[in-house]
């Protein structure tokens, strides 16, 4: 079935904004500016402030939702109850989303610390490990039984993740980067995926059945994340951390005042920061729309294209150098995701098996819960 022009637009928007979100965040990490100490220019090492900007972008989804809802309600013809972006349970206890928002806040902040230490392409590829942890947690907490196909997919994903990690550690990237930093960064990204998987399983268990409009859910999670993290910046201003995790002059977990001084002293920082805010808002809109208009598996494939774009741009502008293990890792990750999600790869195998064994149609396969989540 051919895609409509609107569906093509959504697919392009998803890939472009998703790629920009990672690239702009990494770009901000690499820009230097003078901080509040007035000393030598330093790189913009402020992951928690960047996470606040990201949550503000998610909060914009709630503003967009409200604007669309009130515009539709003015028609007084019930349009708000049938339009894809606004239909559903709009009157719910918003606090049900608070735990998910807190998990998202912790995971995002941890990922941004990791991104500052490793490569943008590795960051994006390693995020694929969330499938492994979602599968494990769904077995433990949701009593799901994984099929052989899903176990095979997980196996290929683990192989791909291993290749990505090895490519980072074997000198395939820029020689001026501390490999220990890269290892720590990669490990933090994997840790963040464990937290993200917890968020997804929580949402599947407690939120999915409430039929909350996706834009509204993402917006409220952004509001909670932005509000709480903004308050946490106050105690972070007084908590000392090892120098490997920060380069602010006071050696604390986060110095928000220094961050805004750096933005003031180098206005170029506003470009990637604005890009992060805008891209995350449009990315969430595009992701939700692709899932509803086309399918969740299409969204997964498009997300893999996003990884290729980030990787290609990183190579092109010299953020990292080429290593064949990343090619092996990416192919293995993509193949594993296709097998896990029962698309492309398994259908030809199944067709051949039917002809050879004359075993009839396979039982209906259960859709993995990883495909049911909105990407924040």
LINWO-V424048 format. One line per field, one symbol per residue. ss: DSSP state (H for helix, E for strand, L for the rest). psi: psi as a letter, one per 40 degrees, with the letter a starting at -180 (. if undefined). burial: # if it has 24 or more other ideal C-beta (glycine too) atoms within 12 Angstrom, else .. A space follows every 50 residues. Layout:
BEGIN
ss->???
psi->???
burial->???
END
This chain:
BEGIN
ss->LLLLHHHHHHHHHHHHHHHHHHHHHHHHHHLEELLLLLLLLEELLLHHHH HHHHHHHHHHHHHHHHHHHHHHHLLLLLHHHLLLLLLLLLLLLHHHHHHH HHHHHHHHHHHHHHHHHLLHHHHHHHHHHHHHHHHHHHHHHLLLLLLHHH HHHHHHHHHHHHHHHHHHHLLLLLLLLLHHHHHHHHHHHHHHHHHHHHHH HHHHHHHHHHLLLHHHHHHHHHHHHHHHHHHHHHHHLLLELLHHHLLLLL LELLLHHHHHHHHHHLLLHHHHHHHHHHHHHHHHHHHHHHHHHLLHHHHH HHHHHHHHHHHHHHHHLLLLLLLHHHHHHHHHHHHHHHHHLLLLHHHHHH HHHHHHHLLLLLLLLLLLHHHHLLLL
psi->hiiidddddddddddddddddddddddddehiihaeeeaiiiigggdddd dddddddddddddddddddddddddfeedeeehdeeiagegihdededdd ddddddddddddddddeaidddddddeeeddddddddddddefihiiddd ddddddddddddddddddeeeeaheehhdddddddddddddddddddddd dddddeddeefhhddddddddddddddddddeddddeehiiiddeieide fidhgdddddddddegeddddddddddddddddddddddddddciddddd ddddddddddddddddeediiihdddddddddddddddddeficdddddd ddddddefeaiiihihhiedeeihh.
burial->......#..##.###################.#.#......######### ############.###.##..#.......#...###.#.#...#..#### ######################################...#...##.## .##################..##...#.#.#################### ########.#.###############.###.##..##.......####.. .#####.######.##..##.############################# ##############....###.#.##.################.##...# .................#########
END
